[in-house]
Amino acid sequence: MHSQKQNGFLMTTLSICLGEKKMNVYTGVQVLCLIGLFGFKQIPSITIFFPAMIAILMFIRSLILPNFFNEDEFVALGDPTPS
């Protein structure tokens, strides 16, 4: 990843393109999804529905996240929308 020196701080191109807040929001969503999957896996009686959880993750990525991030931001995050 290319980096630039600005005002004495080393900033990555990603943080310049998106801003630190957007990066933190995206990372937070990823962490919450991971915690949700782990929590779901810990309950034996519902683990049979794990594929449904994957479908919910796909729903979050394709229908909810585009309301908060545009395609250029997804590309900068390394997660472009498949076409």
Secondary structure, DSSP 4 states (H G I P E B T S, - for coil): --EEEETTEEEEHHHHHH-HHHHHHHHHHHHHHHHHHHHHHT-GGGGGGHHHHHHHHHHIIIIIGGGT--HHHHHHTT-PPP-
